Every structure is written in C-alpha cells, then in structure tokens.
C-alpha cells in the first residue's frame, strides 16, 4: 500500500475534495495513487488525519477523512526569519529550507538593493509561488505547522511589524561586519527569536541606520561570507544548536 501526505486547510468535513492541480498531478501522475490507497492530510495548524482516496477525476480527487489527531510543535521557541526578496530560484530554496528546519514565520521585505532580475517584476506573482513552495516543503518534510508568510515594501516596515508583536529583545541582525558570533549569546533567554538577513549585495546605508537607531544586536554567522539564501538557514540552525533543539 502506497501513502503520501497533502496540505488540507480544513479537516472538519468527512470528505475533502482536492482541486489543487499540482497536488492532483503529484498524487495521480507521480505517485500513481489509486482509489482506496491511503493518504495523510494535515491542516498546517498541528492537526493530522488519516484518509483514503475515494475517487480520482481529471480536475479533482475525493478523499475520505478518517481519524484526526493533534501533534505538538517540536520547537518550544518561536523562530522568525526576516529575509529579503532575492532571485526567484534562490528565494524558493531559502524558504523551503527554513520550513524544513522549523521556522514559525517568514517575513519577506523588499530591500533597497533589490536584485536587478526583480526590479521590474510583479512581486505579488512571486509571492504566490513562495506560498506554494512553503506548502510543498511541509508536505515533503513532514512539518505539520505551516509558517505564516508576510510581505513588506521595506526593511523598516518588517521591523515595525515585529515591534507590534512585542519587544525587540530577541531580534538579531546577521551581518558580515558584526564582531560577535552567535555562540557568544549562550545566556539568551528570549522565547521569540527573529533573524534579519540582507540581500546578496548587502544592507544599504539607510537600512543600517534604521537598525542601528533601534540598537538591534548584530551577529556574525561564521568566518566566511554566506550567500543571501544560505545565511538565514545557517543562522537559524545555529540557534537550534545553541538551545539544544535539533
């Protein structure tokens, strides 16, 4: 018996009608599932259900939903990545890996030094692709908690959104010019961690002034300069190691 898992935003009904073209293609064409094959469904909020395929059509798949259970998030602290818009392929890679290593939310901002490949692009269309990549990453990795994705026109707006959530105690800037390494903060007690990273060409002078005025702590990830898509992934991983959350 073959099995798979898909994102289902609502598990309360006894039957789910999947109309997502990508999910249909994956289940019917890639995995070649058939009626009566088992499947796992999750709603992105910690609820998981066992189901069986009832019917497969060209435009939909009907799935009978069985027993629903709830699971706890394995990460006790709330981890938030604040990342810039970068080249499409690199952005998709970054958000997928952030999902796989337990980011609770991802804030994507438009940096002052925006990559030229995105300068004339409709970013709202890119946002739709990002959200699809996040769902796919949850389906593939076994993550049952769908990160919240929020978009901002600039770094200042994204930091303001963090301020509205609470204080800035657990906000850290991953910066190549920082003098302290992440391991220097072993006594950190903040339960909400936000990591800000910059684009490939670095933060602008204006962005640095904004962060400096707020006295945000800057941290160095390692001895070498990381790519824009890699920095938030390594940064979050180091915090997991720091707190023993592997």
Buried (B, 14 or more C-beta within 10 A) or exposed (E): EEEBBBBBEEBEEEEBBBEBEEBBEBBBEEBEBEEEBBBBBBBBEBBBBBBBBBEBEEEBBBBBBEEBEEEEBEBEBBBBBBBBBBBBEBBBBBBBBBBBBBBBBBBBBBBBBBBEEBEEEEBEEBBEEBEEBBBBBBBEBEBBBBBEBBBBEBBBBBBEBBEEEBEBBBBBBBBBEBEEEBEEBEEBEBEBBBBBBBBBBBBBEEBBEBBEEBEBBBBBBEEEEBEBBBBBBBBBBBBBEBBEBE
